[in-house]
Every structure is written in structure tokens, then in C-alpha cells.
Amino acid sequence: MNDDWDFDTRAVRAGTQRTGFGEHAEALFMTSSFVFANAAEAAERFKPSSTGFVYSRFSNPTVAMFQDRLAALEGGEACIATSSGMSAIFTTCLGLLDAGDHVVASRSLFGATVQLFNTILARFGITTTYVDPTDPAVWAAATRANTKLFFVETPSNPTAEVADIAALKSIAAAHGVLLAVDNCFCTPALQKPLALGADLVIHSATKFLDGQGRVIGGAVVGGSALIHDKLLPVLRTAGPSLSPFNAWVLLKGLETLSLRMERQSAHALELARWLERHERVAKVLYPGLDSHPQAELVRRQQSAGGAVIGFVLKGDGADDSTLRTAAWRVVDGCKLISITANLGDTRSTITHPATTTHGRVPVEAREAAGIGEGLVRVAVGLENVEDLKRDLDHGLRGS
Ligand SMILES: Cc1ncc(COP(=O)(O)O)c(C=O)c1O
């Protein structure tokens, strides 16, 4: 890759390695292992210093092409690809944390991420304090002598809270703590956390990187000391590796990433503005709106608002159960938008986070994160926006 290549050029060209056949599209190496010429070469390849291919749990040429392309897009030195977004987060934690360590995390995280910290990592003596992602001062106050990691998702799923990455980095650096940013909602097409100081960027590649709802995958990008020395040994030994087939699909996904993010963000902005004016909607949570509480930070940190909108319905003033009924009516009223937990697809999707993606998060934590019964999440795809408005309007009006 040329260092002066623009983002769009990197998205379609970076990382490509051709075999002797001169294929134009990247080759798909569906092989579990690689053949050695003799015992001496086998012994050589098994050395940690070797860059040759051995076994696809460790590395694979198609996976390597995806890793190199994503690293080029995020502006990172190195990348490891994993079997899912959750395994990217788990690999990061296993690589960086020891028993007795402490994490400061945003209180607005994807439900499974909260579960990972609260149940699995807690069993190994790793504790987590959750704080407001929008207030850097509380991150400093929550940091202890044993804090090793700051973990944030920005914008958050599904409440669209935005954390100031540069401000968190300066607090993390002052305390000798690493900062990991889940960049799932923006992707490098809209936001580059490493350039703002983050140490690691984490992806659920399942979402916008694939972009067409086909495969599960994940990745972590950062400096080579962290990726190669801390995380790669976990990948190699524990084995949460990305399948070469999925890596090949993700390479194709990256080629259209900036076009999709640009168009889907534009559609989302239009839909968010329409929802803001809708009589049945109490509040719209979307980073691209002028009414977003951190609109100025969003403009500084992101090049567009992204494609995920949360909106809160007006209740009838009775209790929470009427809000759930109203939210489910919106979901059930959709005939075009798919009722599914995934997001980042070219096809728009809708979900009720409190009873699905965030259903396992304890109620108090969910409420602290602003995920109430009246909140609905729409991930906007590439359909015509007027068709999306008509579809949502059925459920909103109860018709
Ligand atoms: C922000 C965020 N991070 C991580 C994940 C986990 O990714 P995966 O489902 O690929 O394991 C998700 C999944 O929805 C997500 O929305």
C-alpha cells in the first residue's frame, strides 16, 4: 500500500496480495493448514518470529488481507481479526487484563459487552465501574490504582451518547491506562479513534464493515506492540479466529464502506428529522441532529451521524407497560423494515432494545443508560426514505 492513498483507495486496494495466477479479486484460501517443504521449514515456521503461514487458527492469507485493509482504514499499525465482535472484545480483555485488575467502562454499552464484564470477567476477579460516557471528569474520579483499561462505545448502542475520545485519552494517559473504543456504529469511514488518541479500536465486523448482513466477524486495530505482543498470543492459543470465508466477504464489504456510510447516514438524518416532527415521538436520539446534546462534539469527532437512530415514544401517562405496548406496535407495524437484532445492513432493521439486545442488562443499569420501555432502535439501510417513513408511520399511528 502507498502511504499517500486516500481512504477510498485504501478501501478497495489496501492489503491485496496476489498469488502467481494474477487474480484480480482477492483469493479465498479455504485451508486449515499450510504445507512445509521439510521438517526444518516446519520448525522454522513455528517460531513466534516467523511470518510464514502455519495453521488458520494463527493466520491465513485471506484473513491477513482483511486485517491489513482494516488497519489501513483505521490508520493503525496492526489488526487481528476475530470470529465475532464479542470475541474481539473478549480477546482484548484477555490480552490486557489480569485477575485483580479494574476497568472503567461507559454505562452505555452493547448488552453482551455488559454481560461479559459483569459475569464472565467478574468470575476471574476483574471488576468494572460504569460511568457516564459524556462526562470525562467521572472517568478520572472512577480510576483506581489497579485500573488498566477504559472501555467506551461511541456513539453508544442504542442511545447515541457520544464520548469525547481525545478527552478520555488524556485522562487515560495521565493514569497509565489504555483506552479501547468500540467503533462499530461509525466505522473508520466516519470516525478514526486512533487519530484521536485511542490505543485500540474494536469492531463488530458483522455490522457496517460487512454491510449486507451476511457474516459474523470482529477485529481489533492498534499499535503493533499491543496487537502482536498482547492480543495475538490469545488469538493463537484460545482460537477465536475469523474464518477465511468470512474474511473474504468482509474484504468485499470494505470496498463499498464509505459509499454505504455516506448514503445510509444521509437517509438516517432525514428519517431522524421526520421522527422529531412526529406527534407520537417524544424524543429522537441521533448524533447528526442539531438537537443532539453533544452536537458540537459530534461535528468535531465524526464526519456524519451514522445510520442508527433511537426514538422514544410518547406514553399515555399511565405506566411503563403502555410504553412497551406502543413500542411493540411500532415494531409490529413494520412490513418493510425487518424485525431483527442485527444492524448495519443495506436493509433497514428495527428492534425494541429493552426486551431484546439489552434484555439481559439489569433493569437499574438499563435505566441508568437511558434504555426504557418506550425506546425503539432503527438501523437505516439503503431503501428509499419515503418508503421507510410510510412503514414506520403505520405502527406510530397504530393503523
Ligand atoms: C456496539 C457493538 N459492539 C459489539 C457487538 C458484538 O458484535 P458481534 O455480534 O459481532 O459479536 C455489537 C453487536 O450488536 C454491537 O452493537
Ligand as a Chemical Component Dictionary entry (heavy atoms), coordinates in Angstrom:
data_LIG
# 
_chem_comp.id                   LIG 
_chem_comp.type                 NON-POLYMER 
_chem_comp.pdbx_formal_charge   0 
_chem_comp.three_letter_code    LIG 
# 
loop_
_chem_comp_atom.comp_id 
_chem_comp_atom.atom_id 
_chem_comp_atom.alt_atom_id 
_chem_comp_atom.type_symbol 
_chem_comp_atom.charge 
_chem_comp_atom.model_Cartn_x 
_chem_comp_atom.model_Cartn_y 
_chem_comp_atom.model_Cartn_z 
_chem_comp_atom.pdbx_ordinal 
LIG C1 C1 C 0 -21.596 -1.783  19.523 1  
LIG C2 C2 C 0 -21.473 -3.275  19.428 2  
LIG N1 N1 N 0 -20.332 -3.868  19.823 3  
LIG C3 C3 C 0 -20.167 -5.208  19.757 4  
LIG C4 C4 C 0 -21.179 -6.020  19.285 5  
LIG C5 C5 C 0 -20.965 -7.511  19.239 6  
LIG O1 O1 O 0 -20.716 -7.937  17.938 7  
LIG P1 P1 P 0 -20.998 -9.428  17.399 8  
LIG O2 O2 O 0 -22.475 -9.599  17.382 9  
LIG O3 O3 O 0 -20.356 -9.433  16.052 10 
LIG O4 O4 O 0 -20.356 -10.370 18.354 11 
LIG C6 C6 C 0 -22.374 -5.447  18.829 12 
LIG C7 C7 C 0 -23.457 -6.304  18.313 13 
LIG O5 O5 O 0 -24.558 -5.846  18.057 14 
LIG C8 C8 C 0 -22.525 -4.034  18.913 15 
LIG O6 O6 O 0 -23.665 -3.429  18.520 16 
# 
loop_
_chem_comp_bond.comp_id 
_chem_comp_bond.atom_id_1 
_chem_comp_bond.atom_id_2 
_chem_comp_bond.value_order 
_chem_comp_bond.pdbx_ordinal 
LIG C1 C2 SING 1  
LIG C2 N1 SING 2  
LIG C2 C8 DOUB 3  
LIG N1 C3 DOUB 4  
LIG C3 C4 SING 5  
LIG C4 C5 SING 6  
LIG C4 C6 DOUB 7  
LIG C5 O1 SING 8  
LIG O1 P1 SING 9  
LIG P1 O2 DOUB 10 
LIG P1 O3 SING 11 
LIG P1 O4 SING 12 
LIG C6 C7 SING 13 
LIG C6 C8 SING 14 
LIG C7 O5 DOUB 15 
LIG C8 O6 SING 16 
# 
